[in-house]
Amino acid sequence: MQDPSLYPDLKAVLEELKEALGAERVRHDATAPLPPAPNVSAFTSRDTRAVLRPGSVADVRALVGAFHHAKASGGELPGLQAVSTGRNWGLGSKEPAAGPVVRVELDGLGALRELDTEAGYAVVEPGVTQKELSERLAGTGRMLNVTASSGHTSVVGNTVDRGVGLRHQRTEDLLGLEVVLPDGSVAHIGWWPGDTSHGKGDGFNPLGLGPSLLHLFTQSDFGIVTAAVVRLLPRPRRQSTVRARFHREALAEAVDALRTWKANGLVSGVVKVYDTASTATYGGGDTAGGYVAHMSVEGTDRSAGALKAALLAEMAETGLFTSAAPGDDEQPPADDDVVAHVVDAAYRGSVAHNERMLASATGATADRVDADGNGWLFFLPFLPFDGASVVRALDILDRIHLATGIRPGSTVNALDADVIDLVVSFPFDRATQAGAAHSALDLAHTWFGEAGLRPYRLDSGHARSVVGGAAAEAALQRALRAAVDPLGVMAAGRYA
Ligand SMILES: Cc1cc2nc3c(=O)[nH]c(=O)nc-3n(C[C@H](O)[C@H](O)[C@H](O)COP(=O)(O)OP(=O)(O)OC[C@H]3O[C@@H](n4cnc5c(N)ncnc54)[C@H](O)[C@@H]3O)c2cc1C
């Protein structure tokens, strides 16, 4: 832990911010780091000197400006670390990649600034949750690409970390960002409604003209995001969720069959396959059937009906599936099949059942996950969408189970015809298994890495600086960071 006396200038800046923002928005102890707070993944608590809780964009500008000014005058201060609702469970929650930092919690910026269901976009601040936005869209012709996490998570936080919803990766919905840059100025990047250059009425053009800047600010520590423009998806006229079970012996062929159906448009959104362990931890009712695939079939009344008939016929022809539930209203999932309820509702843009799944997985409500929840870690690699790759990945998970005693769960999230986001979860008992669970996560990084399978999101214990990456690309990213933030106002994050 750093010696607090290394930051003699911090106290003066924080006192200044108490005046400017209000004392209730600045939490610190002048003489020491804040006491460590628990996180559900049992990552080591890093040195966090203060927590700032701005209530407006003006507050964010004031605090970034104060840090910039102090650093420009030669002051020694820790960097700023931004979170939205800070519910990045499994990847570190609010913990930074390294200390010391001053954390900026943005959930106090809670405005849904604009909602246009005609054009299909919303402008949201970091405190807007997926529950709030999805509920505002109920009964409209638009829906939000929701995730399977709690309804109380942030649309902005998940999107800038490049999270995955039930329709696709959230970055596909990102049209524009409002960012407070390290010098305290504000930039609007990508597509913004009413902008004079890309005025309302323009087709969405998130890439703008010339080199696109949008993703300089996702998985990024180049600034603090204070709002995002996100797409709202057209709600299908008719949707149903087909569920099909199969055993491990059929895994490779079943995944290949799912790929054929995804590639040929029989199914929409993210195809999900839960293995027995993940079905059990997320609350999947009867787990005797092994693997469960969930597929969304949708369209107009006629096309959805025709697609479902074709899918069920092709599924029967394969002889691979032990059962198939067509997902009609007459055959709803069993009440204790939490996973089926969550996935079915989430394909339609609703988070109505997500808190039940969070409770199954962690044993806690959203507000208590970090304090009291059962241990939870994620490892998130991308794989090619083919049966052999999934079998190879699950064989690695079997080896990790044997080596550590921690049984990983896996969920295949097929994002398109070629890419799977494999969600590997390591549930563990925080009192007795934290060491074994972290060994399991370390082994996942090593063994998947040796197989050429890399994570697309990182946890606070395995920052980019630890897991590595292409050297030339990393050097260019560092050069850009130095150009945008020459004084180091922002702390180096997980992806630096
Ligand atoms: C049971 C369970 C199910 C889950 N299901 C899913 C799922 O389906 N899909 C999924 O993606 N995740 C899932 N998660 C993981 C996690 O809960 C979500 O990703 C969640 O949305 C992240 O928390 P948050 O929204 O509060 O974002 P935050 O924790 O606020 O933000 C995440 C990260 O983004 C960056 N960031 C956030 N806000 C800003 C900002 N304003 N400016 C700059 N950078 C910022 C920071 O690096 C931050 O650490 C699940 C977790 C559990 C336990």
The ligand as an ORCA input file, in Angstrom:
! r2SCAN-3c Opt
* xyz 0 1
  C     -25.543    -13.348    -12.728
  C     -24.815    -12.360    -13.584
  C     -25.184    -12.208    -14.910
  C     -24.516    -11.306    -15.734
  N     -24.905    -11.195    -17.033
  C     -24.237    -10.362    -17.872
  C     -24.609    -10.276    -19.256
  O     -25.559    -10.916    -19.718
  N     -23.882     -9.455    -20.058
  C     -22.859     -8.706    -19.581
  O     -22.240     -7.965    -20.361
  N     -22.493     -8.761    -18.280
  C     -23.156     -9.559    -17.408
  N     -22.790     -9.611    -16.075
  C     -21.632     -8.813    -15.599
  C     -21.974     -7.392    -15.038
  O     -22.863     -7.478    -13.949
  C     -22.534     -6.461    -16.130
  O     -21.639     -6.372    -17.207
  C     -22.835     -5.048    -15.600
  O     -23.625     -4.357    -16.543
  C     -21.568     -4.214    -15.329
  O     -21.824     -3.315    -14.282
  P     -22.320     -1.807    -14.504
  O     -23.374     -1.800    -15.539
  O     -22.633     -1.283    -13.150
  O     -21.049     -1.090    -15.137
  P     -19.834     -0.394    -14.328
  O     -19.307     -1.353    -13.331
  O     -20.254      0.932    -13.833
  O     -18.833     -0.174    -15.527
  C     -18.068     -1.207    -16.077
  C     -16.709     -0.640    -16.491
  O     -16.883      0.275    -17.582
  C     -16.039      1.416    -17.416
  N     -16.899      2.591    -17.195
  C     -18.119      2.566    -16.615
  N     -18.668      3.780    -16.630
  C     -17.787      4.601    -17.222
  C     -17.816      5.984    -17.546
  N     -18.876      6.721    -17.252
  N     -16.741      6.530    -18.167
  C     -15.680      5.756    -18.489
  N     -15.605      4.431    -18.224
  C     -16.646      3.859    -17.589
  C     -15.148      1.120    -16.224
  O     -13.984      0.462    -16.679
  C     -15.996      0.171    -15.404
  O     -15.223     -0.654    -14.573
  C     -23.448    -10.521    -15.216
  C     -23.090    -10.659    -13.867
  C     -23.753    -11.579    -13.063
  C     -23.336    -11.732    -11.634
*
